[in-house]
Amino acid sequence: MVQSTMSPVTSSAPRSGQAAAPAPAPSAHRPAAGPLWSADFRLYFTARSVAMLGDTMLPVALSAGLLSYGYSVGDIGLVMAATSACFAGFVIFGGVLADRFDARAMMIGSDLIRVCTQSTAAFLFLTHSVRLWEVLVIGVVNGTCAATFQPGVASTVVRVAHDVQGANAVTRTAESAAGLAGPALAGALVGFTSPGPVFAVHAATYLTSALCLIALRLPPAAPRAAGTGAGTTFRADLGEGWREFRARTWMWSVILVWMVYTLCVMGPFTPLAAGEIIPEHGAGAYGLVNSALGAGTAAGALLAMRLRADRPLRAGSFGILLFALMPVSVGLDLPLPGLCGCVFAAGIGGAFWGVNWATSVQTQVPGDILNRIHAYEVAGSVAMYPVGQSIAGPAAAAFGARHVLQAGGAIALCVGGTLLCIPAVRGLRRAAPGRVLEHRVQRDG
């Protein structure tokens, strides 16, 4: 949130209602003020963009490859579910490891392992020796590697970019471009050759990411607070991360609301929208709708780069209101131009929220616990997504797919409205540029 959300910000992040403390001093663990496209940020941006391009190619290659060997749609879903389950199940532990050790080294290691797994997949498909259990094991390893890679993203962004919101916006724009180009490129490779070369290209994207991360010259990581670090146990670090996550009302309340959102809106939307659009308008129209979503996401990310609201989560919550247009437009069976227009607007709103949420997390949390807290919020964000996908079919059978989609639009409106009603969310102020919190929050109560 895949990718996936008060009170005024102070150096000690007091509870809502407390007086604001003086602004914190600039951190020695953040890059100096300067242009966004520094050498380090260019390397980071290249690493993330190329890897995201490869990730968007994978579903096409995996689906086409397994189907060509006589495996079923259920088998494809099993492999994808194994990857997702390992990511969701281990990302919290990945956050602890990233804070205990070197987050960048873990990211590099995760990339290099996935170079091996995807090279193995390419070999299996190129030699026509594909067996489901082998592909399933590769999916499990990839999901676990993603869980150890993702927590380090948050702390890396704040170390390569002085303008954190700008960095998130251009990265989200690249993600949108990858979502448009990746499936098309994968389809062309599969059509002209076979799925094997797509897996080889995917392995190359992870190798490129690892090399770029190796080349980074980062400022020192924020030191662990007294009483934490090497002398503490893994369990203690895990518990500390949970306490810090729970102490931030603006964060855990967003995640709770987001779990409802993914369960009732995002989870059911993908399978139900495909089932409604393709029979009615054709597969080409479904691709066009997805392209409209990608274009809207890119536009929303660029908007977030230009519009820097003083209360970013309040501004972002209005973007969630726009997202209601996506399920409603499908549920009302609008003509194709209307569908594309609504989905484009929804993409703007979703990306605007996503950039503001990511920036808030990365700038409001001390660096020595950022990886763990990011892991908790990622886990909460994705936990209900597969559940929502699994209940889409039964809900459609019971109430009708269009009614479920229309209800999803109403729930999206309620989600945006609920976020605006939570004082800690709507009142959270933007962190000063180039500044980062150096202390933990005081626990509630």
C-alpha positions in Angstrom: 0.0 0.0 0.0 0.6 -2.8 -1.3 1.5 -0.1 -1.4 -1.2 0.2 1.1 -2.2 5.8 5.6 -3.4 14.3 14.4 -1.7 15.9 16.5 1.0 18.5 15.8 4.5 17.0 15.2 7.1 17.7 17.8 10.5 16.3 18.7 9.0 14.0 21.2 5.7 13.5 19.4 3.4 14.2 22.4 0.0 12.8 22.7 -2.9 14.8 21.2 -3.7 17.8 23.3 -0.2 18.4 24.6 1.6 21.7 23.7 4.0 21.5 20.8 7.7 21.4 21.6 10.3 23.2 19.6 11.1 21.8 16.2 13.9 19.2 16.2 17.3 20.0 14.9 18.3 18.7 11.4 19.5 15.2 11.6 23.0 14.1 10.8 21.5 10.9 9.4 19.6 12.7 6.6 21.0 13.9 3.4 21.9 17.6 3.2 19.5 20.0 1.4 19.9 19.9 -2.3 18.2 18.8 -5.6 16.1 15.7 -5.5 18.0 13.9 -8.3 21.2 13.5 -6.3 23.6 10.6 -7.3 22.3 8.5 -4.4 18.6 9.1 -5.2 19.2 8.3 -8.9 20.7 5.0 -7.9 17.8 4.3 -5.5 15.2 5.3 -8.1 16.8 3.1 -10.7 16.9 0.1 -8.3 13.2 0.5 -7.4 12.0 1.3 -10.9 13.7 -1.6 -12.6 12.7 -4.1 -9.9 9.1 -2.9 -10.1 9.1 -3.3 -13.9 10.2 -6.9 -13.4 7.6 -7.6 -10.7 4.8 -6.4 -13.0 6.0 -8.8 -15.7 6.0 -11.8 -13.4 2.2 -12.6 -13.2 2.0 -12.7 -17.0 4.9 -15.1 -17.3 3.8 -17.3 -14.4 0.2 -17.6 -15.6 1.1 -18.2 -19.2 3.9 -20.6 -18.3 1.9 -22.8 -15.9 -1.1 -22.9 -18.2 1.1 -24.0 -21.1 2.1 -27.0 -19.0 -1.5 -28.0 -18.2 -1.7 -26.5 -14.7 -5.0 -24.9 -13.7 -5.9 -21.4 -12.6 -6.2 -22.7 -9.1 -2.5 -23.8 -9.3 -1.5 -20.3 -10.4 -3.5 -18.9 -7.5 -1.7 -21.3 -5.1 1.7 -20.1 -6.2 0.7 -16.5 -5.9 -1.0 -17.1 -2.6 2.2 -18.8 -1.2 4.2 -15.7 -2.2 1.7 -13.3 -0.6 1.3 -15.3 2.5 5.1 -15.5 3.2 5.4 -11.8 2.6 2.5 -10.9 5.0 3.7 -13.5 7.5 7.3 -12.5 7.7 7.4 -8.8 7.0 7.2 -7.9 10.7 10.2 -10.1 11.4 12.0 -8.5 8.5 11.4 -5.1 10.1 13.1 -6.2 13.3 16.1 -7.6 11.4 16.4 -4.4 9.4 16.6 -2.4 12.6 19.0 -4.8 14.3 21.4 -5.1 11.4 22.1 -3.2 8.1 18.9 -2.6 6.3 20.7 -2.0 3.0 22.7 -5.2 3.3 19.4 -7.1 3.8 17.9 -5.5 0.8 20.9 -6.4 -1.3 20.9 -10.0 0.0 17.2 -10.3 -0.8 17.7 -9.1 -4.3 20.6 -11.5 -4.9 18.6 -14.5 -3.6 15.8 -13.6 -6.0 18.3 -13.4 -8.8 19.0 -17.1 -8.1 15.3 -18.1 -7.8 14.2 -16.3 -11.0 17.2 -17.7 -12.8 16.2 -21.1 -11.6 12.7 -20.5 -12.8 14.0 -19.4 -16.2 16.1 -22.6 -16.5 13.1 -24.8 -15.6 10.9 -23.2 -18.2 13.6 -23.1 -20.9 14.4 -26.7 -20.4 10.7 -27.8 -20.2 11.2 -29.4 -16.8 8.6 -27.5 -14.8 7.0 -29.1 -11.8 4.5 -27.3 -9.6 6.2 -28.0 -6.3 9.4 -26.4 -7.6 7.6 -23.2 -8.8 5.8 -23.2 -5.4 9.1 -23.3 -3.5 10.4 -20.5 -5.6 7.3 -18.5 -4.8 7.8 -19.1 -1.0 11.4 -18.0 -1.2 10.5 -14.9 -3.2 7.8 -13.9 -0.7 10.2 -14.3 2.2 12.8 -12.2 0.4 10.2 -9.5 -0.2 9.5 -9.5 3.5 13.1 -8.9 4.3 13.5 -6.3 1.6 10.4 -4.1 2.1 11.0 -2.8 5.6 14.3 -1.2 4.6 12.6 0.9 1.9 11.3 3.4 4.4 14.6 4.1 6.1 16.5 4.2 2.8 14.2 6.8 1.3 14.9 9.3 4.1 18.7 8.7 3.7 18.8 9.3 0.0 16.4 12.2 -0.4 16.1 15.5 1.4 12.7 16.0 -0.2 10.9 12.8 1.0 7.5 13.6 -0.5 9.1 14.4 -3.9 11.0 11.1 -3.7 7.8 9.1 -3.0 5.9 10.9 -5.7 8.4 10.2 -8.5 8.8 6.6 -7.3 5.0 6.1 -7.4 5.0 7.6 -10.9 7.6 5.1 -12.0 5.5 2.3 -10.4 2.6 3.4 -12.5 4.7 3.4 -15.6 5.9 -0.1 -14.8 2.3 -1.2 -14.3 1.6 -0.1 -17.8 4.8 -1.3 -19.5 5.6 -4.5 -17.6 2.6 -6.7 -18.6 2.8 -5.5 -22.2 6.5 -6.3 -22.4 6.0 -9.7 -20.7 3.2 -10.5 -23.1 5.3 -9.7 -26.1 8.2 -11.8 -24.9 5.9 -14.7 -24.2 4.3 -14.4 -27.6 7.5 -14.2 -29.5 9.6 -16.6 -27.4 8.3 -18.4 -24.2 7.8 -17.6 -20.5 11.5 -18.6 -19.8 13.1 -15.4 -21.1 10.6 -13.3 -19.0 11.9 -15.0 -15.8 15.5 -14.4 -17.0 14.7 -10.7 -17.5 13.1 -10.6 -14.1 16.3 -12.0 -12.6 18.2 -9.3 -14.4 16.0 -6.6 -12.8 16.9 -7.9 -9.3 20.6 -7.9 -10.2 20.3 -4.3 -11.4 18.6 -3.4 -8.2 21.3 -5.1 -6.1 24.1 -3.4 -8.0 22.5 0.1 -7.6 22.0 -0.5 -3.8 25.6 -1.6 -3.5 26.7 1.7 -5.1 24.8 3.9 -2.7 26.8 6.1 -0.4 24.4 6.6 2.5 24.8 8.9 5.5 25.2 6.9 8.8 22.1 5.2 10.0 20.3 6.6 13.1 21.8 5.1 16.2 19.7 2.9 18.4 18.3 4.5 21.5 19.9 3.7 24.9 19.0 0.3 26.1 18.3 -1.1 22.7 20.4 -2.7 19.9 22.9 -5.5 20.2 22.3 -6.1 23.8 18.5 -6.8 23.3 16.8 -9.9 22.2 14.9 -10.4 19.0 11.7 -10.7 21.0 12.4 -7.5 22.9 12.9 -5.6 19.6 9.7 -7.1 18.2 7.8 -6.0 21.3 9.3 -2.5 21.2 8.2 -2.1 17.6 4.7 -3.1 18.5 4.6 -0.6 21.4 5.9 2.2 19.2 3.4 1.4 16.5 0.5 1.2 19.0 1.6 4.5 20.7 0.9 6.4 17.4 -2.8 6.8 17.3 -2.7 8.3 13.8 -0.9 5.2 12.5 -2.8 2.3 14.1 -6.2 4.0 13.5 -5.4 4.3 9.8 -4.3 0.7 9.6 -7.5 -0.5 11.3 -9.6 1.5 8.8 -7.5 0.3 6.0 -8.1 -3.3 6.9 -11.8 -2.7 6.4 -11.0 -1.0 3.1 -8.9 -3.8 1.7 -11.4 -6.5 2.9 -14.5 -4.8 1.5 -13.3 -2.7 -1.4 -9.9 -3.5 -2.8 -9.9 -7.3 -2.3 -13.2 -8.0 -4.0 -12.7 -5.3 -6.7 -10.1 -7.1 -8.9 -11.9 -10.4 -9.5 -15.3 -8.9 -9.7 -14.3 -6.1 -12.0 -12.7 -8.5 -14.4 -15.8 -10.7 -14.3 -18.0 -7.7 -15.2 -15.9 -5.8 -17.7 -14.5 -8.6 -19.8 -17.8 -10.4 -20.7 -19.6 -7.0 -21.3 -16.9 -5.0 -23.1 -14.1 -7.5 -23.9 -10.6 -8.2 -22.7 -9.2 -5.2 -24.6 -11.6 -2.9 -22.7 -10.4 -4.4 -19.5 -6.8 -3.6 -20.4 -7.8 -0.1 -21.3 -9.5 0.4 -17.9 -6.3 -0.8 -16.2 -4.3 1.6 -18.3 -6.6 4.4 -17.2 -5.9 3.4 -13.6 -2.1 3.5 -14.2 -2.4 6.9 -15.9 -4.4 8.3 -13.0 -2.0 6.9 -10.5 0.9 8.7 -12.3 -1.1 11.9 -12.4 -1.9 11.6 -8.7 1.7 11.1 -7.8 2.7 14.2 -9.8 -0.1 16.1 -8.0 1.3 15.0 -4.7 4.7 16.3 -5.7 3.3 19.8 -6.4 0.7 20.0 -3.6 2.3 19.9 -0.1 -0.6 20.1 2.3 0.2 21.2 5.9 -1.9 18.3 7.1 -1.0 15.5 4.6 -3.3 12.8 5.9 -6.3 15.1 5.9 -5.6 16.0 2.3 -4.9 12.4 1.4 -8.2 11.3 2.9 -10.1 13.3 0.2 -8.2 11.2 -2.3 -9.8 8.1 -0.8 -13.2 9.6 -1.4 -12.3 9.8 -5.1 -11.5 6.1 -5.1 -15.2 5.3 -4.5 -15.7 6.1 -8.2 -13.8 2.9 -9.3 -16.1 0.2 -7.9 -19.2 2.3 -8.3 -18.6 2.9 -12.0 -18.2 -0.9 -12.6 -21.2 -1.7 -10.4 -23.4 0.8 -12.4 -22.1 -0.7 -15.7 -21.2 2.7 -17.1 -20.2 2.9 -20.8 -16.5 2.4 -21.4 -15.5 6.1 -21.6 -17.3 6.6 -18.3 -15.5 3.7 -16.7 -12.1 4.9 -17.9 -12.8 8.4 -16.6 -13.9 7.2 -13.2 -11.0 4.9 -12.9 -8.6 7.6 -13.9 -10.0 9.9 -11.2 -9.8 7.0 -8.7 -6.1 6.5 -9.6 -5.4 10.2 -8.9 -7.0 9.9 -5.5 -5.3 6.6 -4.5 -1.9 7.8 -5.5 -2.3 11.2 -3.7 -3.2 9.3 -0.6 -0.4 6.8 -1.0 2.3 9.5 -1.4 1.1 11.5 1.6 0.8 8.3 3.8 4.3 7.0 2.9 5.8 10.5 3.5 4.1 10.8 6.9 5.4 7.4 8.0 8.9 8.1 6.8 9.2 11.6 8.4 7.3 11.1 11.6 9.1 8.1 13.0 12.6 8.0 14.4 15.1 6.3 12.1 16.2 3.6 14.6 12.6 2.1 14.7 11.4 3.1 11.3 11.9 -0.3 9.7 10.0 -2.1 12.4 7.1 0.4 12.3 7.0 0.3 8.5 6.8 -3.5 8.7 3.9 -3.4 11.1 1.9 -0.9 8.9 2.7 -2.9 5.7 1.6 -6.2 7.4 -1.7 -4.5 8.5 -2.2 -3.0 5.1 -2.0 -6.3 3.2 -3.4 -8.7 5.8 -7.1 -8.5 4.6 -6.4 -8.3 0.9 -6.4 -12.0 0.2 -9.4 -12.5 2.5 -11.3 -9.9 0.5 -10.3 -11.7 -2.7 -11.5 -15.0 -1.4 -14.9 -13.7 -0.3 -15.6 -11.9 -3.6 -17.1 -15.0 -5.2 -19.4 -16.0 -2.4 -20.5 -12.4 -1.9 -21.3 -12.0 -5.6 -23.2 -15.3 -5.6 -25.2 -14.1 -2.6 -25.9 -10.5 -3.5 -24.8 -10.1 -7.1 -21.5 -8.7 -8.3 -22.8 -5.3 -9.2 -24.4 -4.8 -5.8 -21.1 -5.9 -4.1 -19.2 -3.3 -6.2 -21.7 -0.6 -5.4 -21.4 -1.4 -1.7 -17.7 -1.2 -2.1 -18.0 2.4 -3.4 -20.2 3.3 -0.4 -17.6 1.7 2.0 -14.8 3.7 0.3 -16.7 6.9 1.0 -17.2 5.8 4.6 -13.4 5.0 4.9 -12.4 8.5 3.7 -15.0 10.1 6.0 -13.9 8.0 8.9 -10.3 9.1 8.4 -11.4 12.7 8.4 -13.3 12.1 11.6 -10.3 10.9 13.6 -8.6 13.9 15.2 -5.1 12.3 15.3 -5.3 11.6 11.5 -6.7 14.9 10.2 -4.6 16.9 12.6 -1.2 15.4 11.9 1.1 18.2 10.6 3.8 17.9 8.0 7.3 17.4 9.3 9.6 20.3 8.6 11.7 19.7 5.5 15.1 18.1 6.3 14.0 17.3 9.8 13.3 14.0 11.4 12.0 12.9 14.8 14.9 11.9 17.0 12.9 10.5 19.9 10.2 8.0 20.5 6.6 8.8 21.3 5.3 8.8 24.8 3.0 5.8 25.3 -0.7 6.5 25.7 -2.0 6.5 29.1 
